[in-house]
Amino acid sequence: MTRTRARALLLMPAGIWYGVLLLFPLAVVLVFSFGERNPIGGYAPGFTFEQYANLPARLSAFINTLTLAPAGTLAALLIAYPLAYYLALKVSARWKTTLLILVIVPFWTSILIRSYAWIYLLGGNGIPALLEAVGLGDIRLINTPFAVLVGIVYGYLPLMVFPIYVALEKLDRSLLEAAADLGTPPWRSFLQITLPLSMPGVLTGSMLVFILLTGEFLIPAILGGGKVFFVGNALVDLFLQSRNWAFGSAVAVALIVIMLIVVALYSRAVRRFGAGRDDVGLM
Amino acid sequence: MRAYAIAVFAFLYLPIGIIALFSFSAGRSASSMQGFSTEWYGRALSNPFVMEALWTSIKVAFLSAVLATVAGTMAALALTGMRGRLRVFFDTLVQVAVMIPGIVIGIAALIALVTVFDLVNPWLEAMSGRRLSLGMGSLIGLHGMFTMSLVVLLVRGRLESFDRAQIEASSDLGAGPVATFVQVTLPQIAPAILAGFLLAFTFSFDDFIMAFFVAGSETTLPIYIFSSIRRGVTPEINAIGTMVMVASLTLLIIAQVLLRPGVARAGR
């Protein structure tokens, strides 16, 4: 019995911490989302579905998030896959570790700093000036959905490369050799062997990136110039500017529901591809 | 394929490189390189607002990381080998803390804390003349809550992969639980604990979004950087950004080395 008591004591600090700053606050958000707006800002008690019914007022934020997040995830996937393939199957063991570290290093540095770097590249003196010099005319990039998309792909690319790399690295090469011996053209063995076997990595990477993107605030704030709003930006506006807590809470709950749906779809897809646990300890 | 890989690496490093390069510019303009100087580093380091924000960030990162490491390690020790409902509940908590977007955690903590403070403050003021508000405490608490989850995952991973026969051997040889912990378990998990601490520190030091909501009147370095770039990028911000990147990279590389398999053995 002393063992159980020792366990309970060891778990106590973490338990209290989660209770006070995770469970209680999330419960508050849920309760507030059914409440009413206090005229002086903040929350007034009540039980109404009004806030949820009002969600379409922020429809554009949801639409932006639900179009740019999948688009960003897809773009990151398309860029990451060939790189992961190259690193897993084409690079000699000597270079592998170095190159992998080079992939994660940007991910380790502050996303705030990495995102604002694109202000230079997409701003007037950056890529648009280059395009104009080659005669492509006056193109505006900064503060557009495209800029946000570039920032997204840039920010989360390493997170996509890693799980795919892990899946491809585990691939049994003798399968590819057997296919080649049987006269299968490379593109067919890629479609029939490599791609299906790397699906767990593709799914894990896509889910991680997509989930992080649904809560994104910084990239649209920095590169979208207040014109491309994500749900995250709507939340900042509702809680810090207009102080509409009840409605903001409903928006937050809707965001969590979207995420839960994505996670559920992911676990279903994983079961279908018969994958094991492919999560990588990406810091 | 190779050319493609080089292009992707260029994509990954060009923006970072530009910031580092422009931070050495001698001119006032942030968008072009005019000569070479380290002037902006000097300016950044003598700007009282920057230094105050830096100091706040270091205090928050250090204290939250210490607390998160202690609580997280304790929880990981308790969870290893544990079964049943409590284990499932705790595992879920850790997952939820890691999965829920930082923005939602920040908002939830903001409204929960402000609501509680509003309830408690009149009463507290009458009794002691003091009042609770957002600031250092909420920053440390919220960062620590999140990073504690990272520590739990890292330390538990190490605990589950090490040879339990050593613990049994130790107690067969007559060592008590405390002696076994200090002489067998602790040396094994020490690298993971230290790595967890460094990870927690770096996360807190780099975090903008959670801090943005619960900082109250405090300004952390990422909040300072964010509000500065809203007013326009300057070479000074580039210098700060470069220093922040170098600092967090150094810590994370140390953490990564500590997490490599075999370090536990080599470290003895």
Interface residues (C-beta under 8 A of the other chain):
Chain A: A6 R7 A8 L10 L11 P13 A14 G15 W17 Y18 V20 L21 L22 L23 F24 P25 L26 V28 V29 F32 G42 Y43 I79 P82 L83 Y85 Y86 L87 K90 L99 I101 L102 V103 V105 P106 W108 T109 S110 I111 L112 I113 R114 Y116 A117 W118 I119 Y120 L121 G123 N125 Y154 L157 P158 I211 L212 T214 G215 F217 L218 I222 G232 L235 V236 F239 L240 W245 G248 S249 A252 L255 I256 M259 V263 G281 M283
Chain B: M1 R2 Y4 A5 V8 F9 F11 L12 Y13 L14 P15 I16 I18 I19 F22 S31 S32 V70 A71 G72 M74 A75 L77 A78 L79 M82 L86 F90 L93 V96 A97 M99 I100 P101 G102 I103 V104 I105 I107 A108 A109 L110 I111 A112 L113 V114 T115 G141 L142 G144 M145 M148 V152 L154 G157 L199 T202 D206 F208 I209 F212 F213 P222 I225 F226 I229 V233 I237 G241 V244 M245 S248 L249 L252 A255 Q256 L259
